[in-house]
Amino acid sequence: MPLFQQAVFHTTVAELTDLPVDAQCEVAFGGRSNAGKSSALNTLANHSRLAFVSKTPGRTQHLNYFRLADGKYFVDLPGYGFAKVPEDVRGQWDGLIAPYLRQREALRGLVLIMDSRHPLTELDLQMLGWFAPTGKPIHILLSKADKLSRQQQLLVLRDVRSGLRELGGNCTVQLFSSLKKSGVPEAEAVLANWLGLAVREERPPPTALATARKARQKPRGTVGWSARTARGVGRAR
């Protein structure tokens, strides 16, 4: 069972004073609009509509909390990059998100989703440069990796890692595909470490050796009959 399958919507926060007081560990999810942030959240939780609430009117510019366990949360940030966002909404975003990301003690790290076909955009670089001084880790999911060939995946992974080294900061990166469910165990391991959760170990399926051994076993009745027949033939001789 996926590690975060118990995730459920908890609350929407529009003011810093409304942040959950019981929070011990939080992981924030950010990304440029249409980078696949909601899909990544849904995939990690194995829930097709968990993050759908963030798209409902009136909530797109707020913090959406998803409860994982007592005191542990995923926090869905508004997508950045809307060119036509009104100034008052933009001001609300800056007034809420900026202090949350820089001052929230319970925040353990930021998951930044980037479209693997268009990584490290100007807006992504601004977010990285803005959050990195907090000293908290950043884990980048290069989403929609299924749309690239294997060679293209390796190239973009190499290029992004190179770009992150130049930026400095505590950053890691991986390929991710919500469609193919690839990269989920790797992301789970990183986030579980941040949240202090134990990663569940999946039991491997029966090995071919065990299957073959079982196939070689014969029913007792058949074996007994064969043995008795052989003994009878021996006595006849």
GIPE-V24013 format. One line per field, one symbol per residue. burial: b if it has 9 or more other C-alpha atoms within 8 Angstrom, else e. Layout:
# GIPE-V24013
burial->???
This chain:
# GIPE-V24013
burial->eebbbebebeebbbeeeeeeeebebbbbbbbbbebbbebbbbbbbbbeebbeebeeeebbbbbbbbbbeebbbbbbbbbbeeeeeeeebbebbeebbbbbbeeeeebbbbbbbbbbeebbeebbbeeebebbeeebbbbbbbbbbeebeeeebeebbeebbeebeeeebbbbbbbbbbeebbbbeebbbbbbbbbeeeeeeeeeeeeeeebeeeeeeeeeeebeeeeeeeeeeeeee
